[in-house]
Amino acid sequence: MSTAAEIKSEGRELARDNRGWVQALMSVGYAARGLIYIVMGVLALQLALGRRRGETDRAGALAEIGEKPFGKALLIAMTVGFLAYGLWHLLEAGLNFEGEDTVHRILRTARFVVYGVFAWSTLQFALREKQENGDKQSKDFVARVLDWPAGRWLVALVGLLFLGMAAYQARQAWGDKFKENLKTWEMPGDGTVVENLARVGLYARMFVFGLIGIFFLQAAWTADPKKAKGIDDTLRGVAEAKYGPYALGALA
C-alpha cells in the first residue's frame, strides 16, 4: 500500500506530466469566470441607464448568455471550465503541490465547493431548466435560518463573512498581492493598464460584498429576511440612491 508521501509524489508527477491540458482547462475556468463578470458589468450598465428590467447578478448573466446564438454550447463549455477549476483546487488542497499552509488549503477546498455549485447552476441554464430569482433565494434562505436556534447569529455570521471578503478585496487592491497572478512580464508594455483594471475590479467587488454584508447584518438585527439582499437587489438599491446611476455606472 502506498504511503501518503508516495501518493503526494505520484500526484505531483502526474500534474507535471499533464501540465498542458490541466492549464488549458484552468484557462477555460478563468475565461468562464471573466465572461460572467463582463456580462454582469454590461447588465449593470444597462440598469444604470434605465434600460434593464431583468436580473443583473450571475443568474442574469447566465440567462443572457444562454439566449445568444451558440449560447447553450458556450454554457456547457463554461460548465466544464468551472468544474475543472474547482477540481484543480481540490487536488491542490489534497496533494499540496505548492507547499501551502493549512489556511490556504482550506480556502482551496471552499473554492472547490463554490465552483462545483457554479458548474451545476451553469449546466442547469444550459439545459434550460427554470431558475428561481437569486435574491428570492437569499431571502428564503435567511427566512429559514432565522427559524433555527441561534438563527439570527448565523445570519449575522454570513454578513460578517461578506464583510470579511470585502476587506480581503480591499487589501488585495490596496497592496500588490494580486500582481503575483498577472504575469505582467509576459504582456506587451509594463502591464500598468492591466494592473489598474485589476484594482478597479477589486474595489468594485469590495463595495458590493460590503453592502451585501451590511444587509445581512440588518436582517439579523431586525429578524426580517426582507432586509437581506443578493447582488441584483444590491445593485438596484445603488441605482435608486441619489446619484445612484453614476455610482452604478462606475461599478459596472
SVG drawing of the C-alpha trace seen along z (x, -y; Angstrom):
<svg xmlns="http://www.w3.org/2000/svg" viewBox="-39 -62 48 64">
<polyline fill="none" stroke="black" stroke-width="0.4" points="0.0,0.0 1.4,-3.4 2.2,-5.9 0.9,-9.4 4.2,-10.8 4.3,-8.4 0.7,-9.3 1.6,-13.0 4.8,-12.4 2.8,-10.5 0.2,-13.3 2.9,-15.9 4.4,-13.8 1.0,-13.4 0.4,-17.1 3.8,-17.8 3.2,-15.2 -0.3,-16.6 0.5,-20.3 -0.5,-21.3 -4.1,-20.1 -4.5,-21.0 -3.5,-24.6 -5.9,-24.5 -8.8,-23.5 -7.8,-26.1 -7.8,-28.7 -11.3,-27.8 -12.3,-28.2 -10.8,-31.6 -12.3,-32.6 -15.8,-31.4 -15.5,-33.5 -14.3,-36.5 -17.1,-36.2 -19.7,-36.2 -18.2,-39.4 -18.1,-41.1 -21.8,-40.3 -22.7,-41.4 -20.9,-44.7 -22.9,-45.2 -26.2,-44.4 -25.4,-46.7 -24.5,-49.5 -27.9,-48.9 -29.6,-49.2 -27.7,-52.5 -29.0,-53.8 -32.6,-52.7 -32.6,-50.1 -32.6,-46.9 -35.5,-45.1 -34.2,-41.6 -31.6,-40.4 -28.1,-41.8 -26.4,-39.0 -24.7,-35.8 -28.1,-34.2 -29.0,-37.1 -25.6,-36.9 -26.0,-33.1 -29.6,-33.7 -28.3,-36.4 -25.5,-34.2 -27.9,-31.3 -30.2,-33.4 -27.5,-34.2 -26.5,-32.1 -24.4,-29.1 -25.2,-30.2 -26.1,-26.6 -22.7,-25.3 -20.9,-28.2 -22.7,-27.4 -21.6,-23.8 -18.0,-24.9 -18.3,-27.2 -19.6,-24.2 -16.5,-22.2 -14.3,-25.1 -15.9,-25.7 -15.7,-22.0 -12.0,-21.8 -11.2,-24.9 -12.9,-23.5 -11.2,-20.1 -7.8,-21.6 -8.3,-23.5 -9.4,-20.2 -6.2,-18.5 -4.1,-21.4 -5.8,-21.1 -5.3,-17.4 -1.9,-16.9 -0.5,-20.4 1.7,-20.8 2.7,-24.3 3.5,-23.5 0.8,-25.9 -0.3,-26.3 -3.5,-24.8 -5.5,-28.0 -4.8,-28.2 -5.7,-24.5 -9.0,-25.1 -9.7,-28.0 -8.9,-25.9 -11.4,-23.3 -14.0,-26.0 -13.3,-27.1 -13.9,-23.6 -17.4,-23.7 -18.2,-27.1 -17.1,-26.3 -18.9,-23.0 -22.1,-24.9 -21.2,-27.3 -20.8,-24.3 -24.1,-22.8 -26.1,-26.0 -24.5,-26.8 -25.4,-23.3 -29.0,-23.9 -29.1,-27.0 -27.6,-25.1 -30.4,-22.6 -32.9,-25.4 -34.2,-24.4 -36.2,-27.2 -34.1,-29.1 -35.5,-30.9 -34.6,-34.6 -31.3,-34.8 -32.5,-37.5 -35.6,-35.5 -33.3,-32.5 -31.3,-34.7 -34.5,-35.9 -35.9,-32.4 -32.6,-31.1 -32.5,-33.8 -36.1,-33.2 -35.4,-29.5 -32.2,-30.2 -34.0,-32.8 -36.3,-30.0 -33.4,-27.9 -32.0,-28.0 -29.4,-30.9 -30.6,-31.6 -30.0,-35.4 -26.4,-34.7 -25.9,-32.5 -27.3,-35.2 -25.1,-37.7 -22.1,-35.4 -23.0,-35.3 -23.0,-39.1 -19.6,-39.2 -18.2,-36.7 -19.3,-39.1 -17.6,-42.0 -14.5,-39.9 -14.5,-39.2 -14.9,-42.9 -11.9,-43.6 -9.9,-41.0 -10.7,-42.6 -9.7,-46.0 -6.4,-44.5 -5.7,-42.9 -6.5,-46.2 -4.5,-48.4 -1.4,-46.2 0.4,-44.4 -0.5,-40.8 -2.8,-40.4 0.1,-41.1 1.6,-37.7 -1.1,-36.1 -0.9,-38.6 2.5,-37.6 2.9,-41.1 6.3,-40.2 4.5,-38.2 2.4,-41.2 3.2,-43.9 4.4,-47.0 4.8,-47.1 1.4,-45.8 0.3,-49.0 -3.1,-49.1 -3.9,-45.6 -2.8,-46.3 -5.1,-49.4 -8.0,-47.5 -7.5,-44.8 -7.5,-47.4 -10.8,-48.9 -12.4,-45.5 -11.3,-44.5 -12.6,-47.8 -15.9,-47.2 -16.2,-43.7 -15.3,-45.2 -18.1,-47.7 -20.7,-45.1 -19.6,-42.5 -19.6,-45.2 -23.2,-46.2 -24.4,-42.6 -22.7,-42.1 -24.4,-45.1 -27.8,-44.0 -27.4,-40.5 -26.4,-42.1 -29.6,-44.3 -31.6,-41.2 -30.1,-39.5 -30.6,-42.6 -34.3,-43.1 -35.1,-39.4 -36.5,-40.5 -35.5,-38.3 -36.6,-41.0 -33.6,-43.1 -31.2,-40.5 -30.2,-41.3 -28.2,-39.5 -26.2,-41.1 -29.2,-42.0 -31.1,-43.8 -27.9,-45.5 -27.2,-46.9 -30.8,-48.1 -30.5,-49.7 -27.4,-51.6 -29.3,-52.7 -32.2,-54.1 -30.0,-56.2 -29.1,-59.9 -26.5,-60.0 -27.0,-56.2 -26.9,-55.8 -23.5,-57.4 -22.2,-55.1 -23.7,-52.1 -22.1,-53.1 -18.7,-53.3 -19.3,-49.8 -20.3,-48.4"/>
</svg>
